[in-house]
Amino acid sequence: MQLNKLTPQEAHIIEQKGTEPPFSGEFNDHFSDGTYVCRRCNAQLYRSEDKFHSGCGWPSFDDEIPEAVKRSLDTDGRRIEITCAACSAHLGHVFEGERYTEKNTRHCVNSLSMKFIGSENAG
């Protein structure tokens, strides 16, 4: 698997499990049609139709592409970390029971963990 070169800021988020400041990411208020892919390995992660505005300051999705995202207990012992299933890049955290959508799930993802491929650029 070929991995993309990361900027120091991207590496901090993806490799050292950092968090970008709320409301600072390019995809927080981004709602174009397309697919969000892992910034490190280009694996497809999320579809635009699963994105919603939660007001939390980070891009939010209520579903992932099947088998694209791995869940594990965060080192804080309280939250569930989400990583790219293909390359283990840190994406953010997943929360359940908040009732933002019918699926009752919120993937809270750092914009710097993803790239966006618009529907007009797919294929």
C-alpha positions as CSV (number, residue, x, y, z in Angstrom):
1,M,0.0,0.0,0.0
2,Q,1.4,3.4,-1.0
3,L,0.8,6.1,1.6
4,N,0.5,9.8,0.7
5,K,3.1,12.3,2.1
6,L,1.5,14.3,5.0
7,T,2.1,17.8,6.1
8,P,3.3,18.2,9.7
9,Q,-0.2,19.3,10.7
10,E,-1.8,16.3,9.0
11,A,0.8,13.9,10.5
12,H,0.0,15.3,14.0
13,I,-3.7,14.4,13.5
14,I,-3.3,11.1,11.6
15,E,-0.2,9.6,13.2
16,Q,-0.1,11.1,16.7
17,K,-3.9,11.1,17.1
18,G,-4.3,14.8,17.5
19,T,-7.4,16.9,17.1
20,E,-7.9,20.0,15.0
21,P,-9.5,23.0,16.7
22,P,-13.3,23.0,16.4
23,F,-14.8,24.9,13.5
24,S,-11.4,25.1,11.8
25,G,-11.6,22.2,9.3
26,E,-12.4,22.6,5.6
27,F,-15.1,20.0,5.7
28,N,-17.1,21.2,8.8
29,D,-19.6,23.1,6.6
30,H,-18.9,21.2,3.4
31,F,-22.0,19.5,1.8
32,S,-21.2,18.8,-1.8
33,D,-22.0,15.4,-3.4
34,G,-19.2,12.9,-3.4
35,T,-17.0,10.7,-1.2
36,Y,-14.6,11.4,1.6
37,V,-11.4,9.3,1.5
38,C,-8.5,8.8,3.8
39,R,-5.9,11.5,3.4
40,R,-3.1,9.0,4.1
41,C,-4.1,6.0,1.8
42,N,-7.0,7.2,-0.3
43,A,-9.4,4.5,1.0
44,Q,-13.0,5.4,0.7
45,L,-14.5,6.2,4.2
46,Y,-17.8,8.2,4.0
47,R,-20.4,9.2,1.5
48,S,-21.8,12.7,1.4
49,E,-25.3,11.5,1.9
50,D,-24.3,10.3,5.4
51,K,-22.9,13.7,6.4
52,F,-25.0,16.0,8.6
53,H,-24.6,19.2,10.5
54,S,-24.3,18.5,14.2
55,G,-22.9,21.9,15.3
56,C,-20.0,20.2,17.2
57,G,-17.3,21.9,15.1
58,W,-16.1,18.8,13.2
59,P,-17.5,17.0,10.1
60,S,-20.2,14.5,11.3
61,F,-21.4,11.4,9.6
62,D,-24.1,8.9,10.8
63,D,-22.7,6.0,8.8
64,E,-19.5,4.8,7.2
65,I,-18.8,2.9,4.0
66,P,-19.0,-0.8,5.0
67,E,-15.7,-2.2,6.5
68,A,-13.9,1.2,6.0
69,V,-13.7,2.3,9.6
70,K,-12.3,0.5,12.6
71,R,-13.6,1.2,16.1
72,S,-11.5,0.7,19.3
73,L,-11.4,2.0,22.8
74,D,-9.5,5.2,23.1
75,T,-6.6,5.5,25.5
76,D,-8.8,7.7,27.7
77,G,-10.9,4.6,28.3
78,R,-14.1,6.5,27.7
79,R,-14.4,7.3,24.0
80,I,-14.4,5.1,20.9
81,E,-11.6,6.0,18.5
82,I,-12.2,5.6,14.8
83,T,-9.4,4.8,12.4
84,C,-9.1,3.9,8.7
85,A,-9.4,0.2,8.4
86,A,-6.9,0.1,5.5
87,C,-4.0,2.1,7.1
88,S,-4.9,2.8,10.7
89,A,-5.0,6.6,10.2
90,H,-6.6,8.4,13.1
91,L,-10.0,9.9,12.0
92,G,-11.6,11.0,15.3
93,H,-14.2,9.4,17.5
94,V,-17.7,7.9,17.2
95,F,-20.6,8.7,19.6
96,E,-23.9,6.9,19.9
97,G,-27.2,7.8,21.6
98,E,-27.1,11.6,20.9
99,R,-30.2,11.4,18.7
100,Y,-28.9,13.7,16.0
101,T,-30.2,11.4,13.3
102,E,-32.4,8.2,13.0
103,K,-29.2,6.1,13.0
104,N,-28.3,7.7,16.4
105,T,-24.6,7.6,15.6
106,R,-22.1,10.5,15.1
107,H,-18.7,9.9,13.5
108,C,-16.8,13.1,14.6
109,V,-14.0,13.3,12.1
110,N,-11.0,15.7,11.7
111,S,-11.1,17.4,8.3
112,L,-7.3,16.9,8.0
113,S,-7.9,13.1,8.1
114,M,-9.8,13.2,4.9
115,K,-9.8,14.3,1.3
116,F,-13.0,14.9,-0.8
117,I,-13.7,13.5,-4.2
118,G,-16.7,15.2,-5.8
119,S,-19.2,13.2,-7.7
120,E,-18.3,15.1,-10.9
121,N,-14.7,13.9,-10.4
122,A,-15.5,10.2,-9.6
123,G,-14.7,7.4,-12.0
